[in-house]
Amino acid sequence: MEKVFDQIVDFVNSNGDPQLIISQEDFDIWRQDYIWEALHGQRYGQSFCNRFGITDNHLYYNNGGIEWANEYIKKTYLARP
């Protein structure tokens, strides 16, 4: 349980907003690698969370599809230029 709280602290700035830490380049590389993981039965959000060490059940168990997950990831985890 401590790990969950440590992760929350790591992902939140002083205002309580998520810190956007994943670069667009890393995201694009992961998306290419996801094809292999999908062939082995991983869900899109599951693969993303596993790759980047993120605990986000909303994304991990996503039933909204890849388009929804991409928008969620971009708003929540990607660094903005």
PyMOL commands that set and color helices and strands:
alter all, ss='L'
color gray80, all
select helices_A, chain A and resi 2-11+24-39+44-52+57-60+65-76
alter helices_A, ss='H'
color red, helices_A
deselect
rebuild
show_as cartoon
